[in-house]
Structure formats: C-alpha cells, structure tokens
C-alpha cells in the first residue's frame, strides 16, 4: 500500500491470489485455500476455534454445518465423523467452491457441499450434530427460521452448537428455549459465546 492509502497494480495482483494456510483443528491438521471476500480468509477465526473446543462429534455421526464458508468449522468435524457424513451448506457460491476444494485437498470423501439458501436444498435427513458460526447482523427473524429448520432436520437426541457474539447470548437463550425447550451455555468469553441445544423429542 502506498503512502496515500492506495494499492499498486502489483500489490492488487498479489491480493487476487488465493490465501493458503494449515491449521490443527479438533486434532486434525488441515489445509485451507481461501480468497478475499470470504469470512476470515487469512486464518481460523476465534469463534470457530471456540466452538470446535466444545462440539462433540462421534465417528458415526451425521453432521450439518450451516453457513460453512470455506469449511473452517465443518471440515474438522467431518474428519471426526470419519465413519459418518458431513453436509456443509452456504448461500455464497464462492464459499461453496472453496469449501469443495478444501474437502478434496484434505481427502474428506464423506463431505457433501451444497449451495443453499438456509436449508432449502437439504433433504429431510436426521442429523446428529448441527453447527453454525452465526453472522452477527443477519436479523432475529432469520435466526428463528434457521433454528426451526435445524430442529426439523435433527435426529432425536441430536445437538445444535452455535457460536455468536456475546451480545446476542440472551436472545439465543430465548430462541433456543422457544424452539428446543432447552439451552446450555458452554463458554462465554468477552467477544464470543458458545451455546448448545438438544432435540429431546
């Protein structure tokens, strides 16, 4: 960047190149390829790292990641569900493209990545684990739709894990109690809070 805050053609050309990094997540070393315009393109964000510390995935579980981005959350969980499956969805076609590329690069054959507005393209499967790193400004109406759709697609006994900015924690508690009938706060930090709800019936 120049002194007046503009970018040279050379620096812009470098910025157009994919970002690549490796991260150890949930005990698995994974390679990621990202690009500008996707969330947290230079490395795994703090909220995702927090959620991964608390989400419990068994080898045979069926996992759903809502708003998967380039796969920072869903791919390490897919690696944990080595005998199960993982469905990763996003409404951004660029995110879907990079998520598929990252699943292939890490040899995760149990992953399906779908372009989907919410859960519109997801078949009525019975997922054991549903996860999402919720965007902060999507609106409470969208959150309620997402939470109800998650409940509808979950197996009885399944768990829904989310990470949000801490300022949303009271709303999340109300919404989870409304839809799931329960709420568990797993970790509250200064910036992010990880919560979980269980489908009991």
Beta strands, then each sheet from edge to edge (+ up, - down):
strand 1: 19-25
strand 2: 28-34
strand 3: 62-66
strand 4: 85-90
strand 5: 111-115
strand 6: 127-133
strand 7: 154-165
strand 8: 184-188
strand 9: 192-198
sheet 1: 1+ 2-
sheet 2: 5+ 4+ 3+ 6+ 7+ 9- 8+
end
